[in-house]
Amino acid sequence: MAATAEAHPNIAFIKYWGNRNPALNLPANPSLSMNLAALRTVTTVSFDPDLAQDEVEINGERVEGRAYQRVVAHLDRVRALAGRRERARVVSRNDFPTGAGLASSASAFAALTLAAVAAAGLTLSEAALSALARLGSGSAARSIPAGFVEWQTGERHEASFARSIAPPDYWALADVIAIVEQAHKPVTSRQGHQLAPTSPFQEARVATAPARLAACKRALLARDFTALAPILEQDTLMMHAVMMTSTPSLFYWTGETVTIIRAVRCWREGGLPVAFTIDAGPNVHCICPAEVAGEVEGRLWELPGVREVLVSGVGGAARLIEQEPRGAAP
Ligand code: DP6
């Protein structure tokens, strides 16, 4: 009745922004991402017949309010699937700097899904786990499979899941993350997805996403960084153009973000293979071949306003690390 799972967050090369079906998190467009090995969420779920209500602890603190309700709603989905009624204790920890402005909902809901499903005694396929994780947080669908991952939109719940297109060791890429702001984002992605259709650019972004994804996948499978770099940057700029032009307007960048964007482009023109991508926040993810990650990190530290730099390689699938009462998981 208890299980512990770990999952990595992922960084999208082709972004998910906006939902066709907000209740089911069926995305407006397909997306493609890389799991981040150096960042990890570990979550234990224990179903306990003596509990009157679910208890949720994240990074050593008892959680209430909206975050709590989101976890309870997810546990309810698992209870419904398993035909169980017991309440659960959830203890989750991120082993990356908290409040570093890094998205943790992907690894959080991937680890929660896997641990809750195992603790409830269910066995689900990877596709079913990914679809279930999606209901908790869209991008969590992509933190279930290993390495480089594609999430096709799917017309209905069962068909909207992510799958691995290449294992972690397929291409030694790194994400060198420049942290410029550690505060939590003022507008959550959840609210942002709802605003996406108010931008006149969203339609164009969604219409052209499948072609960008196909080009990104080709570059990835060919390990062609020169082809990959402009696609990453164009896709990220298209998402931010949608954000900036939605009503109300979302503007996640700071002056430091722009400084890093310009620096990365200048470095690339000078021969260093590196490209930027940015999520719903001001921090800049610099994607590069692992062999130049040290060089990119060193250059980032020299830029004004860079408070922290994290370096990660390509991560594996979400996995069970412990299960009771059946003993350790394989
Ligand atoms: C900008 O998956 O965080 O990171 O479904 O509301 O949890 P919810 O949204 P979330 O959105 C991710 C948005 C993004 C782009 C991406 O990761 O594809």
Residues whose N, C-alpha, C, O or C-beta is under 5 A from the ligand:
A	BS01	DP6	A12 I14 K15 Y16 S31 S105 G136 S137 G138 S139 A140 S189 R190 D279 A280
